[in-house]
């Protein structure tokens, strides 16, 4: 009674089926409605992309924009030879309006070069040469024979020019800081413009910072881009080395799985130990040096990240983090030592399976290509959507005006009553927006773009999981290995997945995409509420974020095992998810121990590969390898290629090890099914190899399996 109740709650065990020989070939289409919905969603996605491409203009993020909304330096335009943006009055950029609308409330024009001398308009009008020089920083068509007050009243020229430098295509004052912190421009701390106003160089510094609030990040990005142009070939070499190391690691794991696992564990411990030693040596070497005792909090955010490596606290933080990681790994190894042998047996069997299905190692290349296509489509569509707004012009003024910040039309502005009531008002470009139906629903298009990105990315991942699961299931359920393994198992499995189970893959991907979009919305709300004082709302939001994070992890785990069942039995997603869940629940202890220990060992493998490649790239790009010291490129930030190589090495290692992980999970589920279907008799022999039979202390009576 108790046993029957137990199985009723967690499903009935699989019964013996003499006709079952692995993945079922005679199957039908599953989850057709979801397949149709996915196709319609993709058609809508393409429609949004076409609409965005027809309306968007990526030049808006490439070129600075003048007060008329024209692009400075755009090829094929009248401003092609004027790539730089010049501000008439940089001091107005210190206004809080800059932070709200990302546009300085002053006239901005495109110029060929930045001013390199100090000059006022009154002084410039006295000499012909100075007049011609000054004219290039005025509006088109200005009559320089008029008096200075009239020119300034109409806002045709700036009242003063200060020596400036090109910074991210913008002319900003060439400020210098002398000893004692004195800020100067052209060796002057203060000067007077034609309106009689005293201007302090420190005020210019503050205005320059505010005007640059949006482009500060772009400056760092440009330096990073320069580093990539200098080191891209070395980065590619590092990624190729990571690929070779990953492939070599897998091949060696197949030959000597047990020894390699233990060597891998010891190597990871040694690599982290070396990291701790290196951090300590750097920490000790900085002791007593001037400025090394500055805290990270006091230093604040710096664009030159190498500054952080000059203080002791940075290396102390690195050392503490690495020590915690080292202790956690050692403790896990101590408490899980008895289960390591079982995990090694599963990895050996997975190594053997991959050896017979070698084409599976190259499948991640297809997944990577499809994911790259999805990411590229999403990114390009997002850029075109964000740049598909029309230029919006607003009224800017220096004195009080009832029309201030109202929308205006630059073509009819001079003939409107605004200029009579507010003589100093100007109609200047403010930002990109729009009032049409398309612009009103633009945020929904961006949301749809994000949602379809998650759905398509999850679908590509699901396709890879079903394909590999079908191939490795064909290996497991072949009684005489490798003779009974069907030809081209990966190709056949991919064909079955696309032909019969597109709907099931779309169904599982849709559920995961909904949860991921909810998590993005919660993160957005969290950013919005950061300045709020409502602690109850913050706590509730944190709880929701935690819950949906756990839900996403659970759905990924359930989907993965459901796809294995789909690949084997060809049933719909819900039935497969239910069967997989109940099968795992009936063997919950084995799942918790074998599956997770195996995942941990594979993670250590990734860590080792990333550690080896990361340390080598660190020594190379910092010029600490004497043999190739001259070959190392000169960089702004040496951490740019290092982090790129480390991240790329992790993706490459993850791609190879994901095949391994899918193989282990598939063999594990097949192994559990095998235990329930068969009993080892001559009529119902186990399909598992002798190695797994010996672990469970079972055997096939009168039948010898091929190991």
N, C-alpha and C positions, 0 to 999 in steps of 0.2 A: 504493500500500500504506500509506504513512505517512498520507496524507490520510484514507483509509478508517478507519484505526485511530483517528485523531483524532476523527472524527465519531462513531465507535462509542462512545468514552468519553464524549462530550458530547452524544449524541443525534444523530439525523439531521435535516438541515435540512428545513423545510416544503416540500412539493411543490405544484406549481401545481394548483389546483382551480377549474375554470371556474364551478362552482355556488356557490362561497363568495362571499357578498355582505355579510359582517359578522356580528354576533351571530346565532347559529343559533336559529330560532324553534321548530323541530321537535325538541324535546329531552325527556328523561325525568327522573324524580326521581333524585337522587344521595344516597349515604350515608344510606340509610333507617334502618339500625340506630342510627346516631348521632342521627338525628332523633328516634327513639323514646326513646332514652336521655335526650336533652335534655328532652323533654316530661315523662318520669317524674321527672327531677331537679327540674323546675319545680314539679310537683305536690307533691313532697316539700318544696320550699322554701316553698310556700304553707302546707303542713301545719305546718312549723316556725314560720312566722309566726303562724298562728292559735294554736298552743300557747303561744308566747311572749306574745302579746297577752292570752291568758286567764290566764296565771300572773304576768306582770310588773306592776310598779307604778312608773311613772316619778316618782311623788311622792317616792320615796326619794332622788332626786337634786335635787329642788326644795326640799324642806323639811328643816330639821335634826331630829334624832330624839332624844327624851329617853331616860331609863334604862329605860323600859317599852317602847320601840320605837314610841312614838306620834309623830305628825308635828306639829311646832309650827306653828300658823297655818293648818292645813289647813281649807279652806272646808267648812262643813257638819259639822264635828266639834266636840266639846266644847272643844277647844283652839284654835278659830278666832280668838279674841281674844287668844291668847297666842302671838305669832309668834316670840318670841326664846328662845334656849336659855341657861340659867344654870347655871354650874358651882358645886357646893358648895365644893370646894377646888381652885382653879385650879392650885395648886402641884403637885398630883399629875399634871398634864398634862405636866410636865417629865420624866416617866418614859419610859424607852426603849420601854415597851409601846405608847405612842402611835404610834411609828414602825412597829411590827409589826402592830398591829390597828386603827389609825386610830380609837381610842376611848379617851378619858381614863378611868382607873380611879377615878372619883369619881361620886357621884350627880349626875344632870343633870335639870333640870325645865324645863318651858316657862313663861315668864313674859310678862306684858303689857308691861313696861318694865324697863329695867336699873336697878339701884340707883344713886342719885345722891348718896349720903352715906355717910360712914364710921360704922359702928356694930357693936358686939358684941352677942351674944345676951343676956348678963347685963344690959347697959345697956338693951336694948330691952324686957326683961320688967318694968322698973321703972315705965314710963309706958304708959298706954293707947294713946296715939297712936303711939308707937314700936313697941308690940306689934303693932298692926294693920298698920303699915308693914312690919315684919319678916316677918309671917305670909305675905305674898304671895310670899316667896322660900323658903318651906318646902313640905314635901309636903302633899298634900291631907289634910284632917281632923286636922291636928296640934292638940293641946290646949296652948294657950299659957299655961295657968294652972299647968302643971307646972314643976318646977325645971329650970334649964338643964342640969345634968349628966345628968338622965334623958332630956331631949330629944336631947342630943348622943349619948348612949349608943345610942339607938335609930336614930340617923342621920336624924332628922326635919327638922332645920334645919342650915344652915351655922353655923359658930362665929363667923363674922365677915363683914360686908359691906364692900366697898370700892367707891368711885365707879367706875362702868363705863360703857363706850360700846358702842353697837350696831356690830358689825363683822361683815358677812356673816351677819346674823341670830344672832350669838352675842354674849353679854355678856362683854367682855374689859376688864380694868382700865384706867381712864383714866390712862395713864402719861404723864408729862411729863419732858423732859430739860432741866435748867437749864444755865447756863454752867458749863463744866468737866466736863460729862458726868454730872452727878449726876441719878439717876433718882428721881422722887418721885411719890406718889399723894396727892392732896388736901393738897399741900405737906408731906407727911411722908415721910421716908426709911425709917423702921422703925416698927413698931407690934406690939402684943402681943394675941393672941386669948384667948378664954376658957379655953383649955387651958394657958395660960402659955407658949406658944411665940412666940418673936420672929420676925417676918416682915420680910424685907428687900424693898424695892421692886424692887431689881435681880432678886431671885428671881422676883417676879411677872412681870417683863419676859420672863425666860427661859421661864417656864411658858406665858405667852401665846403666845410664838413657837411652842413645841412643840404647844400645843393647836390652833394655827392652821396646822399643817404641811400639812394637807389642803386648807384653804380659802384659802391664799395665792393660789393660781392663780385661785380663784373671784372674789377681790377684783379682780384685774386684768381678769378676764372681765366683771365687772359694769361697770367703767369703760369697757371697750371697747364693751359693749352700749349704755351711755349715749351714747357718741360716735356709734354707728350711729343711735340715735334722733334725734340732733341733725343728722346730716349725710346721712341716707339719700336725701333728694330730690336733693342735690347729687351724690351718688354715681351715682344713676340718670342724671342729666344728663350726667355724665362718660362713662358707658357708652354713652349714646345718641350722644354726640360721637364716641366711638371707633368705633361702628358706621358713622356717616356718613363718617368719615375712611377707614375700611377700604373701604367701598363706592366712595367717590370715587377712592381709590387704584387699585382694580381697573378702574374705568371708564376712568381716565386711562391705565392700563397697556395697556388694549386699543387705545386710540387712538395712543399714542406709546410703545410698549414699549421701544424702544431708548433713546430720550432719557430716559425715566422710570427705567430701570434705572441709567443713569449718574448721574442726579440723586439717586436713592435712595442709591447708594453714597457720593456726596459728602456728602449730608445726614447719613448715619449717622456718617461720620467727623467732621463738624462738631459734631453733637450730643454725641458722646463727648468731643470736644475741649473743648466748653463745660463739660461735666461736670468735666473735669480742671481747667479754669480756675477754676470755682466752688469746687471742693474746695481748691485752692491759696489762693484768696482767704480762705476761711474759716479755713484753717490759719494764714495770715499774720496775720489779725485777732485770733486767740487768743494770738499770741505775746506773752509778757510778762504776760498776765493771771494773776491769782492762781488757783491750782488747775488751770490748763489743762495743766500738765505731768504730771498724774497719769496713770499707764498704765491701760489697760483691765484688765490682770491685777490691779492693786492695787484698782481700783474694784469688781471682782467683779460678781455678778449683781444688777441693780437693776430694780425694777418700773417705775420712772419712766425710760423709755428716752431721754427728752430730755436726761438727765444726760450720756449718752455724747457728745452733740453739743457739749458744753461743753469737751471736752478735745481737744488737738491730735492725739493719736494716732489718733483715729477718722477725722478728715478725711485724715490722711496715709495710712491704710490704704485709704480710698476712692480716693484719688488714685493710689496704686500699682496697685490693681486695674484702674482705668479705663485707665491707661497701658499695662498689659499687654494688655488687650483691644484698644486702638487699634493697638499694634504688630503684634499677630497678624493683625488685619483687613487692615492695609496690606501685610504680607508675603504673605498669601494672594492679594490682588488683583494684586500684582506677578507672582507665579509662575503665576497662572491667567489672565493677561490675554489670552493667545491663544485660550483656550477660551470667553471671555465672549461673543464674537459668536455662537458656535454655541448657547450657552445662551439668548441673546436671541432667536434664531430659534425655538427651541422654545417660549419664553414667548409670542412673538407668535402662533404657531399655536394655543397653548392659549387665548390671549385671544380669538382668532377663534372657536374652538370654543365657549367659554363665551358669546360673543355670540350664537351660534345656538341655544344651549341655556341660556337665561337662568334657567330654573326651577331649574337646578343650584345657583345661588347661595343659594337658599332652603332647600335640603335640609338643611344643617347645623342649621337650627332644629328639624327633626324629630329629628335625632340628639341635639341638646342636650336636647330634651324627654324622650326615652326614657332618656338617661343620668341626667337629673335624677330620673326615676321610679325607676330602679334604685338610685341613691345614697340616695334618700329611704327606699325600702323596706328597704335594708340598714341604714341608720342607725337607723330606728325599731325594727326587729327586734332589733338589737344592744342598744339601750337597754332594751327590754322583757326580753330574755334576761338582761341583767346585773342587772336589778332584780326578777327572779322568785324570788329566794331568800327564805327565811323568817328572821325575826329569831332570832338565837342569843344566849342569855344565858349568862354565865359568872360564876364566883365571884371577887369582888374583895375583897381584904383588905389591912390595913396591917401586921399581924404575921404571923409564920410560920404557915403552915397547909398541911396535906397536900392539901386540896381546892382549893388556889389554881389559878385558871384552868380548873377543870373546868366542863363544861356543867351548867347547872342550870335548874330550872323556877321562875319567880317566884311562881307560884300556890301551890306546895307547899313553897317554900323555908323559910319560917318554922317549919314543923312538922317539918322534917327534922333529922337528927342533926348536920348541918354547923354549924348555929347554936349548938349546945351545945359542940362541940369548938372552933369558931372564932367567939367572940362578936362580933367586929368585922366578920365577913364579910358581904358583900351580894351579892345576885343581880342583876346589872345587864346591860342590853343591851350586847353586844360588837360584833357585826357581822351581816351577812346571809349566810346559808348554808343548809344543809339536808342531810338524810340520806336522802331518798327516792330512788327510781330515777331520777326526772327530774333531780334535783339532781346525782346522780353523773355523768350524761351531759351536763350543761350545757355543759361545755367542748367536747364534740363538736358540739353544736348551734351554738355560736359558730364553730367551725371550718367547719362546713357552710355557715353564713351567709356567712362570708368567701369560701369557695371559689365558691359560687354567685354572689356579687357579682362576682368576677373573670370568671367564665364569662359572665354576662349582659352585663356591660359590654363585654367583648371581642366578644360576638355583635352588640351594637348597632353597634359600630365596624365590624365586618366587613360588616354589612348595608349600611351607608353606602358602604363601599368598592366592593362588588359593584354596587350601584345606580348609582353615578357612573361606574364603569368601563364598564358596559353602555351607558350613555347616550353617553359620549364615543367608545366604539368604534363606535357607530352613526354618529357624525359622521365618523370617519376613513374607514370603509369605504364611505361614500357617494361614488361616483365624481364625480357632478355635485353640488357643494355650493352652496346648501343644498337643491336640488330633491329629491335622493334621500334626504335625512334623514327617517326615519319620524316621524310625528306623536307627540307626547307621549313623547319618548324616556326621560325620567326615570321617569315613571309606569309605562311598559311594563317598564322594567328592574327596578323595584321589585317589580312583580307577578311577573316571572320568578324573581327571587331568592327570594321567599317561597313561591311555588308549587312550585318544582323543587329549590331548593338550600338549604333550611333545614338539612338534615343536614350538608352540606358546610361551611356557616358554623359550625355547632355543633362540627364536628370540629376545624377550625382554631382556634376559640376555646377548646376544651377543652385542646389541647396548650399554648397560651399560658397559660391559667389555671393549669395544673399547675406550669409553670415559675415563675410569679409567686408562687404559694403557697409553693413551696420557698424562694424568695428571702425571703418574709416570715418563714418559720421560721428561716432562717439569721440574719436580722436580730435575731430574738428571742433566739436562742442567743448572738449576739454581745453583746447587752445583759446577758445573764446571766453571761457570762464576763469582763465588763469588770474585775471585781475579782480575777479569777484570776491566778495567777502563771505558769501553764503557757504559755510562749511558743510551744511547738510547736503546741498546740491553737489558739492565736490565729492563727498563721501559716496553718495548714491551713484555718481558717474564712475568713480573708481571701482565700485562693486560691479556695475554693468560691464565695464571694460574687462574685468577679471573673468566674469561669467562667460562672456562671448569669446574670450581667448581660449578658455577651457573647452567651450562648445566647438570651436574651430578645430582644436586638436583632436577631439573625439570624433568629429565628422570625418576628418582626414583618415584617422585610423579605421573607422568603419567602412568608408568608401574603398580604401585600399583592399581590405579583405572581401568586400562585396564584389569588386572587380575580378578578384581571383575566382570567385564562385561563378560569375558571369562567363569568364573565359572557359571554365571547365564544363558547366552544365547548360549554358545558353539560356538561362531564365531571366526574367525582368529584374530591374534593379531592386525593388522592394523585397521580392522573394529571396534574391541572392543575399541582400543585406541581412535579412532575418535569419537565413540558414547559417551565414558566416558568424553572426553574433551568437547564436545559440551554440554553435560548434565550439566557439572560443569560450563561452561561459561554462560549457560542460568540461572544459580542460583549463580552467582559469589559472591554476597554479603553474602548469607547463607554459602557458602564454606569458605570465608575469616573469618567469625565470628565464626560459630558453630564448624567447623572442627579444626581450629587453637586454639581456646580457649580450646577445649577438649584435644588436644595434649599437651597444656601447663599444664593443670591440671594433666594429666598422668605423665608428666615430674616431676612435683612437688612431686608426689607419689614416683617416683624413687629416687629423691633427699632426701626425708625423710628417706626411707629405708636405703640408702647408708650412710646418716648422722648418724642414730642410730647405725648401725653396725660398722661404722668407729670410732665413739667416744668410743664405748665399747671396740673395739680392741685396740685403742690407750691407754686407761687407763690400760688394761690388760697387754699388751706387754711392757709398760714402768714401770710396777710394782707399779702403783699408787692405785690399789685396794688392800687394806690391807688383806682382807679375803683370796685372792688367790695369794698373793705376792710371796710366795714360789714356787707356781706352774709355774709361768712365766719363760720361758726358758732364758738362758744367750745367748745374740746375739751380732754379730758384728755390724749390722745395724738393729735397731728395726723397722725402717720404711719398711723393706722388707716384713715381714708378714702383716703389717698394710695395705700397698698398695695392696698386693695380695688379702687380704680379701675385701678391698674396691672395687677393680676392679671386683673381683668375685661376690660380692654382687650386683654391678651394672648390670653385665651380667645376673644374676639370676632374678633381678627385671625387667630388660628389656625383658627377655623371657616371664615372666608372663604378663607384661603390653603390650607386643606386641600383645598378644591375644586380650586384651581389645581394643587396638587401632584399630586392624583389624576389630573387631566386630563393633565398633563405625562407622568406615569408610564404612563398608558394609551396616549397617543399614541406614546410611545417604544417600548413593546412592540409596538404595531401597526406602527410604522415598521420595526422589526427583522423582523417577520413579512413585511411587504411586500417587503423586500429579498430574503428567501429565496424567497418565492412567485413573484415576478414579475421580469422582466428588462428592461422598458421597450419591448418590441416591441408591435406592433399587437394581437397576440393576448393578450399578457400585460403590459398597461400597469401602471405604478406608480399607486397610489392617493394617494401623498403629493403635497402641493402643490409648485408650482414653486420655492418658497423653499428647501425641504429638498432638492429635486433639485439645485439649484445648489450647495448646500453640499457635496454628495457628488459633484458634477461628473457627474451622470447626467441623462438626459432620456428622455421617451417618444417613440418613433419614430412620427411621423404622428398622434400623439394629443396634444391640448392639455388638460391638467388645469385645473380651475378653482382659482385661488389666492384 
